[in-house]
Amino acid sequence: MSFASERRYINLPTRQAPLPFSDAVLVGETLYLAGRIGLDPATGLVPADMQEELNLLFGGLKAVLAQADMTMDDLVWVQVFSSDMTLWERFNVEYLKHFSRDLPARAFLGSGPLFKGARFEINGIAVRG
C-alpha cells in the first residue's frame, strides 16, 4: 500500500460552500485537523453570543473527530488563535469541559482579526490510541 493511499480526506456534510482545504486528513492513525471557527450552519455567520460560538466551535471539532472514530481525548496537540487575549480564562472554562482524560499539549495565541469576526480558531492533531 502506498503512502498516498493511506490518506483519508474528511469533510463534514454541513459545509455550505466548496472551500480550499479539507476539514481533516487522516494518515494512518493520525488525524490532522484544519482550523475551525464557531460558525452557525444556518446563517454561515459567527454568533454574537460568545457561548454559542464556543458551543458551535467545539461541536464542529467533535464532529470532525467523530468522522475518524475519534474523540476530544484523542487530541495530542491543539493550537488556539484568539482575536482577544482577555478571553483566555473564559475559553479555558469551556475547553476543560470537553476532556475526560489528560489534556493535549496546547498553544493559545493572540491573533489579529479572524475569519468572519470569530473570537477563536482551533486546529490540532489527534492520534487514535
Backbone as CSV, one residue per row, in Angstrom:
resi,resn,N_x,N_y,N_z,CA_x,CA_y,CA_z,C_x,C_y,C_z
1,MET,0.851,-1.177,0.000,0.000,0.000,0.000,0.896,1.238,0.000
2,SER,0.624,2.168,-0.887,1.444,3.371,-0.951,1.016,4.365,0.118
3,PHE,1.914,5.272,0.444,1.638,6.295,1.458,0.413,7.103,1.076
4,ALA,0.266,7.477,-0.175,-0.869,8.285,-0.620,-2.198,7.564,-0.414
5,SER,-2.215,6.237,-0.573,-3.467,5.501,-0.410,-3.879,5.386,1.056
6,GLU,-2.969,5.678,1.984,-3.285,5.626,3.407,-3.951,6.908,3.889
7,ARG,-4.094,7.885,3.049,-4.698,9.150,3.447,-6.200,9.118,3.230
8,ARG,-6.927,9.648,4.192,-8.373,9.791,4.060,-8.723,11.248,4.337
9,TYR,-9.349,11.879,3.372,-9.706,13.287,3.487,-11.126,13.383,4.034
10,ILE,-11.291,14.165,5.092,-12.572,14.275,5.784,-13.151,15.664,5.592
11,ASN,-14.395,15.700,5.136,-15.138,16.954,5.022,-16.547,16.716,5.541
12,LEU,-16.977,17.560,6.462,-18.313,17.410,7.028,-19.371,17.701,5.973
13,PRO,-20.474,16.985,6.013,-21.547,17.211,5.031,-22.247,18.561,5.209
14,THR,-22.008,19.241,6.330,-22.654,20.539,6.590,-21.945,21.706,5.926
15,ARG,-20.853,21.460,5.240,-20.150,22.559,4.547,-21.088,23.183,3.529
16,GLN,-21.222,24.507,3.577,-22.162,25.190,2.693,-21.558,25.549,1.350
17,ALA,-20.270,25.635,1.280,-19.628,26.031,0.027,-18.314,25.274,-0.118
18,PRO,-17.863,25.080,-1.345,-16.551,24.457,-1.530,-15.467,25.351,-0.920
19,LEU,-14.588,24.762,-0.156,-13.507,25.514,0.481,-12.178,24.950,0.007
20,PRO,-11.115,25.765,0.037,-9.827,25.318,-0.498,-9.003,24.497,0.499
21,PHE,-9.669,23.678,1.305,-8.985,22.811,2.257,-9.958,21.732,2.729
22,SER,-9.420,20.686,3.352,-10.229,19.629,3.950,-10.412,19.940,5.432
23,ASP,-11.517,19.451,6.025,-11.713,19.628,7.465,-10.642,18.886,8.249
24,ALA,-10.197,17.755,7.723,-9.130,16.981,8.359,-8.580,15.987,7.347
25,VAL,-7.391,15.498,7.645,-6.780,14.440,6.842,-6.275,13.381,7.812
26,LEU,-6.732,12.148,7.600,-6.312,11.014,8.413,-5.200,10.287,7.671
27,VAL,-4.048,10.166,8.318,-2.907,9.454,7.754,-2.524,8.385,8.770
28,GLY,-2.806,7.147,8.419,-2.591,6.073,9.388,-3.506,6.270,10.575
29,GLU,-2.954,6.407,11.758,-3.722,6.610,12.991,-3.696,8.066,13.449
30,THR,-3.146,8.958,12.614,-3.003,10.370,12.978,-3.950,11.233,12.157
31,LEU,-4.700,12.086,12.845,-5.657,12.981,12.207,-5.157,14.411,12.337
32,TYR,-5.024,15.087,11.213,-4.600,16.482,11.168,-5.853,17.322,10.931
33,LEU,-6.213,18.147,11.913,-7.441,18.931,11.853,-7.154,20.349,11.401
34,ALA,-7.891,20.783,10.389,-7.768,22.158,9.897,-8.357,23.122,10.918
35,GLY,-8.018,24.387,10.788,-8.578,25.408,11.660,-10.092,25.466,11.543
36,ARG,-10.771,25.578,12.696,-12.237,25.675,12.759,-12.610,26.910,13.544
37,ILE,-13.704,27.502,13.134,-14.306,28.579,13.907,-15.745,28.192,14.214
38,GLY,-16.374,28.892,15.117,-17.733,28.575,15.543,-18.787,29.234,14.679
39,LEU,-19.003,28.694,13.485,-19.997,29.237,12.556,-21.358,28.598,12.778
40,ASP,-22.388,29.413,12.709,-23.759,28.913,12.738,-24.050,28.318,11.361
41,PRO,-24.352,27.013,11.272,-24.568,26.402,9.956,-25.791,26.966,9.226
42,ALA,-26.746,27.505,9.955,-27.954,28.062,9.318,-27.679,29.400,8.649
43,THR,-26.776,30.186,9.239,-26.521,31.531,8.704,-25.151,31.678,8.057
44,GLY,-24.224,30.793,8.412,-22.854,30.922,7.919,-22.087,32.031,8.624
45,LEU,-22.642,32.513,9.748,-22.019,33.608,10.490,-21.605,33.155,11.882
46,VAL,-20.706,33.917,12.480,-20.324,33.696,13.866,-21.388,34.361,14.739
47,PRO,-21.960,33.635,15.702,-22.980,34.239,16.559,-22.428,35.401,17.381
48,ALA,-23.264,36.348,17.698,-22.859,37.465,18.550,-22.561,36.980,19.967
49,ASP,-23.268,35.952,20.426,-23.088,35.410,21.765,-21.858,34.497,21.792
50,MET,-20.906,34.800,22.666,-19.666,34.033,22.697,-19.900,32.592,23.120
51,GLN,-20.811,32.331,24.059,-21.056,30.953,24.480,-21.596,30.127,23.319
52,GLU,-22.469,30.705,22.528,-22.990,29.998,21.355,-21.866,29.724,20.356
53,GLU,-20.982,30.695,20.169,-19.834,30.495,19.284,-18.966,29.343,19.776
54,LEU,-18.703,29.289,21.081,-17.902,28.205,21.633,-18.596,26.861,21.481
55,ASN,-19.904,26.810,21.694,-20.648,25.558,21.502,-20.516,25.072,20.070
56,LEU,-20.636,25.974,19.109,-20.502,25.608,17.698,-19.071,25.198,17.358
57,LEU,-18.102,25.892,17.931,-16.691,25.579,17.696,-16.377,24.157,18.162
58,PHE,-16.728,23.837,19.403,-16.417,22.506,19.920,-17.309,21.433,19.296
59,GLY,-18.536,21.775,18.979,-19.405,20.824,18.289,-18.850,20.446,16.931
60,GLY,-18.340,21.428,16.189,-17.732,21.158,14.888,-16.468,20.338,15.006
61,LEU,-15.654,20.655,15.993,-14.415,19.908,16.211,-14.729,18.448,16.538
62,LYS,-15.705,18.229,17.415,-16.101,16.867,17.767,-16.678,16.122,16.567
63,ALA,-17.413,16.820,15.709,-17.992,16.189,14.528,-16.896,15.706,13.574
64,VAL,-15.858,16.489,13.404,-14.744,16.077,12.538,-14.023,14.885,13.161
65,LEU,-13.752,14.953,14.460,-13.103,13.831,15.133,-13.934,12.553,14.998
66,ALA,-15.248,12.672,15.138,-16.133,11.504,15.043,-16.065,10.858,13.667
67,GLN,-15.838,11.643,12.617,-15.718,11.082,11.269,-14.521,10.141,11.166
68,ALA,-13.553,10.314,12.054,-12.368,9.439,12.088,-12.448,8.468,13.266
69,ASP,-13.644,8.323,13.851,-13.839,7.460,15.021,-12.920,7.854,16.170
70,MET,-12.829,9.159,16.413,-12.013,9.696,17.498,-12.857,10.636,18.351
71,THR,-12.301,10.993,19.511,-12.945,11.943,20.416,-11.936,13.025,20.808
72,MET,-12.392,13.960,21.608,-11.515,15.022,22.095,-10.331,14.435,22.870
73,ASP,-10.531,13.299,23.522,-9.446,12.679,24.284,-8.346,12.107,23.403
74,ASP,-8.580,12.009,22.101,-7.537,11.553,21.173,-6.632,12.696,20.715
75,LEU,-7.007,13.941,21.024,-6.164,15.079,20.652,-4.855,15.032,21.427
76,VAL,-3.735,15.242,20.727,-2.427,15.283,21.375,-1.804,16.674,21.309
77,TRP,-2.290,17.495,20.380,-1.766,18.856,20.217,-2.872,19.736,19.686
78,VAL,-3.020,20.899,20.280,-4.049,21.859,19.890,-3.419,23.247,19.817
79,GLN,-3.845,24.010,18.833,-3.422,25.397,18.693,-4.686,26.250,18.618
80,VAL,-4.788,27.239,19.490,-5.946,28.116,19.546,-5.484,29.531,19.212
81,PHE,-6.179,30.164,18.291,-5.953,31.566,17.980,-7.108,32.356,18.571
82,SER,-6.801,33.477,19.195,-7.836,34.322,19.774,-7.620,35.758,19.328
83,SER,-8.714,36.367,18.895,-8.631,37.768,18.480,-8.588,38.710,19.686
84,ASP,-8.801,38.160,20.899,-8.806,38.959,22.122,-8.224,38.119,23.258
85,MET,-6.999,38.400,23.639,-6.319,37.609,24.665,-6.979,37.712,26.038
86,THR,-7.803,38.694,26.260,-8.502,38.786,27.552,-9.545,37.682,27.704
87,LEU,-9.834,36.944,26.640,-10.820,35.855,26.689,-10.199,34.509,27.068
88,TRP,-8.906,34.496,27.381,-8.180,33.266,27.697,-8.862,32.467,28.795
89,GLU,-9.169,33.092,29.924,-9.786,32.366,31.036,-11.178,31.850,30.678
90,ARG,-11.959,32.661,30.002,-13.313,32.241,29.619,-13.251,31.056,28.645
91,PHE,-12.310,31.099,27.714,-12.123,29.982,26.793,-11.771,28.716,27.571
92,ASN,-10.861,28.821,28.521,-10.408,27.652,29.281,-11.543,26.985,30.039
93,VAL,-12.461,27.761,30.592,-13.595,27.194,31.311,-14.373,26.248,30.395
94,GLU,-14.633,26.677,29.165,-15.376,25.840,28.212,-14.518,24.690,27.707
95,TYR,-13.265,24.966,27.405,-12.331,23.974,26.868,-12.236,22.748,27.779
96,LEU,-12.092,22.982,29.077,-11.901,21.894,30.033,-13.099,20.963,30.118
97,LYS,-14.267,21.414,29.749,-15.481,20.597,29.804,-15.468,19.459,28.784
98,HIS,-14.596,19.528,27.797,-14.651,18.607,26.662,-13.642,17.461,26.731
99,PHE,-12.967,17.328,27.861,-11.968,16.263,28.016,-12.286,15.442,29.255
100,SER,-12.032,14.136,29.167,-12.236,13.272,30.329,-10.925,12.668,30.819
101,ARG,-9.864,12.901,30.065,-8.548,12.373,30.443,-7.537,13.511,30.438
102,ASP,-6.276,13.143,30.337,-5.211,14.144,30.287,-5.417,15.083,29.112
103,LEU,-4.965,16.298,29.274,-5.146,17.324,28.246,-4.027,17.268,27.211
104,PRO,-4.340,17.644,25.959,-3.293,17.696,24.934,-2.356,18.877,25.183
105,ALA,-1.180,18.816,24.581,-0.312,19.987,24.554,-1.063,21.082,23.804
106,ARG,-0.830,22.352,24.184,-1.627,23.414,23.568,-0.853,24.717,23.515
107,ALA,-1.123,25.458,22.462,-0.678,26.845,22.363,-1.930,27.711,22.260
108,PHE,-1.919,28.835,22.946,-3.014,29.805,22.868,-2.378,31.100,22.421
109,LEU,-2.705,31.508,21.195,-2.008,32.623,20.564,-2.939,33.788,20.285
110,GLY,-2.446,34.978,20.553,-3.178,36.168,20.160,-3.043,36.358,18.665
111,SER,-4.109,36.775,18.033,-4.086,36.970,16.588,-4.718,38.317,16.270
112,GLY,-4.638,38.678,15.040,-5.419,39.807,14.559,-6.841,39.322,14.335
113,PRO,-7.592,40.043,13.546,-8.975,39.609,13.268,-8.996,38.219,12.641
114,LEU,-9.988,37.430,13.048,-10.164,36.089,12.491,-11.301,36.101,11.479
115,PHE,-11.341,35.081,10.644,-12.329,34.940,9.590,-13.740,35.150,10.144
116,LYS,-14.527,35.954,9.449,-15.931,36.231,9.771,-16.146,36.800,11.170
117,GLY,-15.097,37.404,11.739,-15.230,38.030,13.048,-15.215,37.068,14.217
118,ALA,-14.728,35.841,14.000,-14.663,34.855,15.079,-13.738,35.346,16.192
119,ARG,-14.031,34.913,17.390,-13.168,35.204,18.532,-12.063,34.168,18.668
120,PHE,-12.356,32.924,18.178,-11.417,31.808,18.332,-11.350,30.981,17.057
121,GLU,-10.165,30.438,16.821,-9.979,29.422,15.791,-9.104,28.349,16.404
122,ILE,-9.426,27.093,16.122,-8.698,25.985,16.737,-8.313,24.960,15.666
123,ASN,-7.105,24.449,15.766,-6.669,23.335,14.932,-5.905,22.360,15.808
124,GLY,-5.588,21.200,15.285,-4.882,20.257,16.132,-4.518,18.966,15.437
125,ILE,-3.956,18.082,16.228,-3.562,16.751,15.784,-4.101,15.753,16.801
126,ALA,-4.731,14.705,16.303,-5.237,13.629,17.159,-4.601,12.317,16.712
127,VAL,-4.380,11.436,17.672,-3.816,10.115,17.377,-4.710,9.079,18.031
128,ARG,-5.180,8.164,17.213,-6.039,7.095,17.716,-5.209,6.213,18.648
129,GLY,-5.761,5.929,19.798,-4.996,5.062,20.649,-5.510,5.041,22.012
